């Protein structure tokens, strides 16, 4: 599978970590990481970020779409080097603070090989309580003033997508919708 980073919209970098996507969004003063992919990809994420932002500066924040293993796998390794907050929906708190494992997946949902293998997936929890902060109510995304989060439960209780606030002047903004 292709995991080469590529800019998918102005200021938005995409990186595949085997079966999960990671995004980096550049702002005028910093950048934000969306999700942390699978375990073992921390070096690839740091390298792509350095090439994308032109320095080894850490992000202003890491925001998670949800806490499944394929979206937080490299998170702890990244947090060892980056002193940044991690934001997630309040309903993901038990899975990100060591309090609870996700319920077993339904191997019949969705169909296909990945669904059949879902019972084998790690269900956590992880404990990042020292860095975890709740996404603000109302949809604001810390570090990304031009973006909003939208609660899209179903895949995980606190799953959400990120959307840019379209100002009518940014041609690509309506084409970007993150729900990795």
N, C-alpha and C positions, 0 to 999 in steps of 0.2 A: 504494500500500500504506500501511496505517496504521502510523505510527511514534510515535504519541503515547504517552508513558510512562504506565503505570498500575500501581497496586499490585495484585499478583496473589495475595498472601498477606500476612499481618501482617508488616510489616518487609521485604518483598521487592518491589522495583520492576522492571518489565519494560520494555524499550525495544527496538523493532525498528529495525535499521539496514539497510533495504531487504530483504535476504535472510538476515540473520543476527540472532540475538537477543543482547541484552546484559542482564545482571541486576545489580542493586545490592541488597546485603543489609545492613540496618541492624543494628547491635549496640548494647548499652547504652552503649558508650563511643566507637564509631566506625562505620565502614562498610567494606565490601569490594566491589570491582567484579569481576564474573565476565564475562570476555571483553571485547574492545574493538571488536567490530564491524568494519564496512567502513571503508576509508580515507575521510576527509572528514567523519566523524561526531564528532570530538573535541569540538567546541563543543556539539553536541547532548547528548553524554554529560555534559559538565561542567555544562551548564544543568539537565539532569534531576536530576543528583546534588545540585546546590545546592538545588533546590526540594524534593527528597526528604528531605535531612538537615537542611535549614534553615540551612546555612552553606556557605561556599566551602572548607571543610576538605577536604584530599585524603583518599583512602581509606587505610586501614591497609595494604592490599595489593591487588594485582590478581592474580586466579587465572585461569588459562586452562584451558578444557576440552581444547584442542589448539591447534596452531599454524597451521592453514589461514588463507589470506588473509582470509577473511570473519570471522575471529575475532580477528585481530591487526592489521587494517588501520589503525585509529586509535591503536594502542598507542604508537608512537614519538612521535606528537604529544602524547599524554597524558603520557608520561614526560618531555617537555620541561618541563612545569609541575609535575608531581607527583613528588617524590623518594621513590618507594615501591619495594619489591621486587615482582617478578613471579614467581609460582609456577606451575610446570608439571610434568607427569609426566617422569621421567628419560628415557623413550623419545622425548620431543619435543625433547630437548636439541640434536641436530644441526640441526634446522630453525630453532631459535631463537638459535643462536650463529654463524650464517653458515657452518657446516660442510657442509651438504647440502641439496639441494632434495628436496621430496617426489617420489616416483615419479609418473609420469603416471597420471591417473585412468582408470578403465575406463568409457568412454562407454555401455556396455551395462548397467552395474550400476544397478539401481533403475528404469530406464526414465524416460521423460518428457524434456522439453526441457532441464531443468537437467543431466541426465545426459549428453545429447548435446553440450551446450556445455562439458562439464567439461574437455576437452582444451585449451580456451582459458584456463582459470583460471590465475592466477599460482601458482607452486609454491614461491616463496621461493628461498632462505631469507632471514630477517631476522637481524640481529645485535643482540640485547639482552643479550649476555653480562655486561655490567657490572651489570645489575639482576636477572638470572635466578637463581632458586633452585629447587631441587627440592622438590616436595611431599614431606612426610615420609612414610616408610613407615608402614603401619598405618592410613592413612585420615584422619588429622587434617588439618584445613584451617586454615592460619595466619590468625589474625584472626577465625575463625568457630568458636569452641569447640563450638557446638551443631550443627555440620555435619560430615559425613564425605565423603570422595571414594571412588568405586568405579571401578576400572579397567574400561572397556568398549571394548576394542580392536576394530578392524575398520574403522571410518571413518578412523582414524589410529592409528599404533602406540601412542601414549600417550594416546589419548582416554579421558576419564573423565567421570562424572556426579557431581553433588553431591546429597546427600540430608541432610535434617535428622535429628538423633537424636531420635526420638520418645520423649517421656517419659510418655505416657499422659494428659497434661493439655493438650496443645496440639492442638485439634481439626483445624487445617488442616495439620499437619506431614506427614501421610501423603499429602497431595495435591500436595506440591511435590517435583519431581525434575528437576534441571537437566542436560540433555544437549544444549545449544544446537547 
